[in-house]
Amino acid sequence: MVLINVFVDIGETESFLHGGELPTLIIQSTCHTVHIFVNGQLSGYAFGTRENRRFTYRGNINLHSGTNRITLLSVAVGLPNVGGHFESWNTGILVPVALHGLSQGKRDLSWQKWTYQVGLRGEAMNLAYPTNTPSVEWMDASLTVQKPQPLTWHKTYFDAPEGDEPLALDMEGMGKGQILVNGESIGRYWTTFATGDCGNCSYTGTYKPNKCLSGCGQPTQRYYYRDMKLSWLKPSQNLLVIFEEIGGNPSAVSLVKRSVSGVCAEKCVGKARCAVMISNTNFGKNPCPNVLKRLTVEAVCSPETSLTSWKP
């Protein structure tokens, strides 16, 4: 994340200060997301797509007479590192950055003095580290749920579950951001929703990626588990910090674990065919009622007996 600042002087005679139409800020970018602040207040944001990372932000901004500060928070979810001449690919804010609708017409801000800052204040304050106690005032989560705010730090504490099964965070209700557990980053999340037509399915004809789609309207990824190691966790009071960029509901976030059992092995070893009833008796108590489950079966065949001698 990079913060880019520019200062803009506005004269008292500008028409928008006297009831006229607000000026329009136009920004072109090839980063994944850009957030726009005017005098410290969030004015808007925009982001590209996987197919077309380049996008244009266009929005009215509220300026006052005198000196105004425009801040752009440029976010890149990874940089290109493969392909021919990838070092020449653009990623970030492009020129020109311009104001339209002033008395002079268009004002190109690209030629003014810009300042850069890498990282966020929350990162500098080490909000994600359990041993750090920064002097910040945290709000009750119920207030943020009523009106989700972008660019917000959320924190909570949780106890480690029993067992050694793989763990993951269910980020349902959240938008885009970063997850940290006890000061360790487990990566970024972006619960973008899948689009397409999941109603019709036919594999006849030439295969195309948009045939027989599933999960339309659902998050393309919901569970995040990368590098969440049990060694990071304490028996209790584990600190979970989430930095949410576009706004979300942290009350829906939950810790889940994946349990793997060998029920079928007990029923099917040595048999060419077998049937296992899907029931709580065979698979144990249902840990997640009313949630669709998936059963994975791995069949391993015994090696054939080699023939070492023949008899006539």
N, C-alpha and C positions, 0 to 999 in steps of 0.2 A: 504494500500500500504506500502511495506517495501523495503527500499534500502539496498542492501547487497554489500559491497565492499571488494575486495581483491587486494593486490599488487603483481605483478609478475616481477621478475628480468630476463632480457634477455641479454645474452652475445653477444659480437660483432661478434663472429665467427659463429653464427647461419646462416644456408644456405639460409633461406628465406630473410635475409637482403642483400643477394648478388644475387638476381634474382631467388631464389628457390621458391617452392610452399609455400603459407602462411599456418601457423598452423591452426588446426581445434579445435574449442571449442565445447565440448559436455556437455549438461546440461539436466538432467532429472527433471521433475517437476510434481506435482499434484495440483498446483495452477491453476487458470483459465487462466492467461496470464503471460508471462515473457518478459521483454524488456532488451536487452543487450547493454551496453555502454562500449566502450573502449577508455580510456583517454578522457572522456567527450563527445565522438561522438557516436551517435546511430549506432549500428552495425547490429541489427536485432531484431526480436521478433517472438514469437510462442505462440499458445494457444491450449487448448484441446477442447473436445466436450462434450455435455451433456451425451452421452453414455459412453465416455471414457475420464475422466478428466486427466489421466496421458498421458504425451507426452514427446518427446525428441527434444531438439533444437540441430541442428548440422550446424555449419557455420564457414567459414574462417574469421579470425580476423587479422587486421593489427597492429602489435606491432613494437616498436622501441627498439633500444638497450638501456639498462638501466632499470629503474623502470617504469612499466606500471600499470595503475589502471583499473581493470575490475569491472564494477558495474552492478548488476542485480536488476531490479525493478520487484518485485513479487507482483501480483495483485490477490486478491481473491474476487469474487463477492458473498459474503456471505460464512459463514462457516457451516459445518454440525452440526445440533442440534437435530436430531432425529435418532432413530434406535438403535440397540443393540451395545453397546460399542463404540458409536460415538466419545467419547473422545479419542479413540486410533487411529482414522482415520488420515492419513497423508494429510496435505494440505500445499503446499509450495515447496521449492527447496529440491530435494533429493540428496543424495551422491551416487556415486562420481560426482564432477564437475572436468572435466579433459581437459588438452590440449594435442592434438596429433600432431605429425609432427615436434617436436623439435629434436635437435641432440641426446638428451638422450632418444628419443622415447616419451612415454607417461609420462606426469607430472600430478599427482593427486593433485589438488588444495584444496581438502577438508581438508587436514591436515594443511594448512597454516592458519594464523591469519585472521579472517574475522571481519568486523565491520558492525553494523546495524544502520539504521536510519529509524524511522517511520514517514511517511508523506512526503509531497513535499514542495519545497521552496515556491511555489505559495500559499500553504495553510498557511505557516508560515507568509507570507507577507499579508495575508488577502485580496487577490485580489478580492474576491467575495463580500466584504462588501461595500455598497455605501458610508458610512461615512469615509472610509479609502482612502487615496490618496497616494499609494506607488509610489516611484520614479522609475517607470519602463517605458520603451518606447514601446508603442503598435504599431504594424504594421497595414497598411491599409488592409482591408479584401480582396481587389482585388488581392493582392500579394499572400496571402495564398491560394486563390482559384486556381491560376495558378499552384501551386505546393503544394498540401496538405501535411502537415507535421504531424507526430505523436507527441504525448505528447505536445500539444499546448493549451494555454488558449485563449479563444475567449470571447469578451464582446460586448454588445450593449445595447441600451436603448429603451424602448417602452412605449407607453401610454396605460393605462387601457381602455379596451373597455367599452361601455355603457351596462347597464343591469347587471343582477345577475346570468346569466347562467353559468354552469360549464365550466371551462377553461382547455385547454391542450396545450402542445407544440407538433407540428408536426416536428419530428426530421429527416425528409427525407433528405438524402444526408450525414448524419453523420454516424460514425462507432460505437464507444464504449467510454463511459466516464461517466461524472457526470454533473448534471444541478443544478444551484443555482439561485434563484430569490431574489433580495434584501438581499443577505446573507443567505437565508434559502434554505436548500437542499430539492429538490423535488425528489431526488433519482438518481439512476444510469440508464443508457440506454445502450442497445446493440442491434443494428438493424441488427442482423444476418438474413440471407436469408433462407427461407424454401426450402427444397429440396424434390424431389420425382417426381412421374408421375401423373400429373393432367389431362392427356388426356383421360384415360379410367375410367369409373365408372360403377360398377355393384355390387350390394349388395347380389348377389346369393352366396350360400355356407356359410362357417364359417366366421364370422366377424373378421376382423383384422384392426388395427389402420391405416394401409396404404391404406385402401379402400376409393375410392372417395375423394381423396385429393383435396384441393383448395388452391390457393395462392402460387403455386410453383414459385420460383424465386422472390417472394415479401418478404419484411421484416416481420418477425414473430410478431413484434410489432413496430408500427410507432408513436402512440400517447402516450404521457406521461403526467399524470395529478396528480399523487399521492400527496396529501397534498398541492396542489397549491391553497391556500385559498385566497379569495378576500380581507380578512383583511390584507394580506401581501402587497397588491398593493396600490400604490399612483395614483392620477389622471394622473400624467405624470412622465417621467424620472424614470421609473422602471429599475433597473439594472439586466440584464440577463448575467450570466457568465457560459460558458461551458468549461469543461476540456475534450478535445478530446485525446484519447489514441492512436488510430491507423490511424488517418487522415480522414478528411471529408470536406464537403463544407458547411460552416455555412450560406451562402447566401440563401440556400433553406429552412432554418428553419423558421417556422411561428407559430403565436399564433392563435389558433382556439377555438371556443366555440360551445357548443351543445345546440341547441334550440329545445324545446319540445312544441308542440301545441296540442290542443284538437279538431282538425277539425272534426274527425270522430264522436266525441260525439255529435256535433251539428246536424249531419245528421242521426245518427243511434239510438238515444235513444228511447226506447220503441218499436223498430222494431225487428222482427225475422230475417230479411235479409235486407241488404242495399248495395248500391254501391256509391263510392266516386270517382269522376274523379280526376286523378293526374294532376293538373294544377296550374299555378301561381295564378289563381283566388281563388282557395280553400286554397292553402298552402302558399301564399305570394310570394314575389320576390325570385328568385333563388339566394342564396348567393354564391354558388360555381358552376358556369357553367362548363359543361363537366366533372363533378365528379359524380361517381355512388353514389346514395342515398339509404338509407334503411328506410322502413316504419315499425314502430312497432305498433301493434294493441293489446290492452288489453281489453278483453270482460269481463264485470262483470254482472252476472245474478242477477235479482231481487229475493229476497227470496220468496218461495212459501207461499201462504196463508194457515195458519194452520186451520184445521177443529175442532172447539170446540164443535159442537153439531150436532147430526144427527136427521133427520126427517124421519119417516117411509113413 
